[in-house]
């Protein structure tokens, strides 16, 4: 899960105080990695409105994106990051979600 918010710094302070989360700045300004919860999550600032991105942890991005397509869904983007890889997808009704394959130790 990633919290999409207009002000990442503000959200970081709020959720740190509310839940005692440990957050670390990530690559983009106003974005944070939440390392103290399982599974790890994030806060991404700078969006026009608040929302939540849903991630499903998978063992094989390529196999799962192929399956998404077989089932009538869409694969919008595929990325590889230091923390692992992900694919932005839509199901056959238009709901957006992400597949995530973390690197070992993440």
C-alpha positions in Angstrom: 0.0 0.0 0.0 1.1 3.5 -0.8 -0.7 6.5 0.6 -1.0 9.1 -2.2 -1.4 12.6 -0.7 -0.9 16.2 -1.7 1.6 16.8 1.1 3.9 13.9 1.9 5.8 15.6 4.7 2.5 16.4 6.5 1.3 12.8 6.0 4.6 11.4 7.2 4.4 13.4 10.5 0.7 12.5 11.0 1.2 8.7 10.6 4.5 8.7 12.5 2.6 10.3 15.4 -0.5 8.1 15.0 1.0 4.7 14.6 4.7 5.2 15.6 5.8 4.3 12.0 9.4 4.7 11.1 9.7 6.5 7.8 12.7 7.3 5.6 12.8 9.7 2.7 12.8 7.9 -0.7 13.9 9.0 -4.2 11.3 11.8 -4.8 10.8 14.9 -2.7 7.9 14.4 -0.3 7.9 10.6 -0.7 8.7 8.2 2.1 9.3 4.5 2.7 7.6 3.1 5.8 9.9 0.4 7.1 8.5 -0.4 10.4 5.4 -2.3 9.2 4.8 -5.5 7.4 4.6 -5.5 4.5 6.6 -2.3 4.0 4.6 0.6 2.6 5.0 4.1 1.4 3.8 7.7 1.4 3.9 9.5 -2.0 3.4 13.3 -1.9 2.6 15.7 -4.6 -0.6 14.3 -6.0 -3.7 16.4 -6.6 -5.9 14.5 -4.2 -5.6 11.8 -1.5 -5.9 8.1 -2.4 -4.4 4.6 -1.8 -2.4 2.5 -4.2 -2.8 -1.3 -3.7 0.2 -3.5 -4.2 0.1 -7.3 -4.5 3.4 -9.1 -3.7 4.3 -11.7 -6.4 7.2 -14.0 -7.1 7.5 -13.3 -10.8 6.4 -10.0 -12.4 6.6 -11.3 -16.0 4.5 -14.4 -15.3 1.9 -12.3 -13.5 1.7 -9.6 -16.1 1.1 -12.2 -18.7 -1.7 -13.6 -16.6 -3.3 -10.2 -16.2 -3.4 -9.9 -20.0 -4.8 -13.4 -20.3 -7.6 -12.5 -18.0 -8.6 -9.4 -19.9 -6.7 -6.8 -17.8 -4.1 -4.2 -18.9 -0.5 -3.8 -18.0 0.2 0.0 -18.1 3.8 0.2 -17.0 6.6 -2.1 -15.8 9.5 -0.7 -13.6 12.7 -1.9 -11.9 13.8 -0.1 -8.8 16.5 -0.5 -6.2 13.8 -2.0 -3.9 12.5 -4.4 -6.5 10.3 -4.4 -9.6 6.6 -3.5 -10.1 4.0 -3.4 -12.8 1.0 -1.0 -12.9 -2.0 -2.9 -14.0 -5.8 -2.6 -14.4 -8.2 -5.5 -13.9 -11.0 -6.3 -16.4 -13.2 -3.7 -14.8 -10.7 -0.8 -14.7 -9.5 -1.0 -11.1 -5.8 0.0 -11.0 -3.4 -2.1 -8.9 0.3 -2.9 -8.8 2.2 -6.1 -8.8 5.4 -5.9 -6.7 8.4 -8.2 -6.5 10.8 -7.0 -3.7 14.5 -7.6 -3.9 15.8 -10.1 -1.3 16.2 -8.4 2.1 13.7 -5.6 1.3 
